Amino acid sequence: MPDTSTPDSTGLPGIPAYEPTERTVPSRARQRASYDHETVHSILDAAYLCHLGFIRDGAPVVLPTLFGRVGERLYVHGSTGSRPMRATGAADPGLAVCLTVTHVDGLVLARSAFHHSMNYRSVVVHGTARTVTDPEERRLALDAIVDQVVPGRSQDSRPADAKELAATAVIRLDLDEVSAKIRTGGPNDDPEDLSLPYWAGVVPLTHGYAAPEPSGDLDPAVQVPDYLTAL
């Protein structure tokens, strides 16, 4: 049996890969799937927007929302009055969810319309989301969500007070049933199409930040922090 251990995102060896399941093995292009921690963590850590899917009143619902990763857990926050937040705390065992993260790295233009594609990196997580009730874990989770968007920001802003914490719900999703999928490279044209007079190749997509724009009521003495300059 092949060795499935791999370094995680901290570089520590001996961490077993995520175990593939029926839900995490793709039906197409299985060679693009990955289950090692380093790959999954790197894709998650390069994002801050996820899509959270669940069943509400018998119908599927998908919500875009911010998230944060702490080790082998993902945290999502929202209003205490929102449906998914209420559902996770309504009863054991919580709320069955599917959480996804996707980066689009390039548009793949083939000679045939059929073989057009995208280069991408994605992660899909299946599991049960549960409400976080421990006060210290809640603060840790909220800091992680803020830092997922802008690393270092949680230490450079006022933390939530008691009233704000009471209005904020946090749910936790463990990274147990998870997979990554990645596509790279150029188009996969059929041999008989290679001589067609159509441009083929990849249009790379990049993610960038413009110069920070200060709030109109910001004290001029407050300078742009180093962590924003680093972006």
Secondary structure, 3 states (H helix, E strand, C coil): CCCCEECCCCCCCCEECCCCCCCCCCCCCHHHEECCHHHHHHHHHCCCEEEEEEEECCEEEEEEEEEEEECCEEEEEEECCCHHHHHHHHCCCCEEEEEEEEEEEEEEECCCHHHCEEEEEEEEEEEEEEECCCHHHHHHHHHHHHHHHCCCHHHHCCCCCHHHHHCEEEEEEECCEEEEEEECCCCCCCHHHCCCCCCCEEEECCCCCCCCCCCCCCCCCCCCCHHHHHC
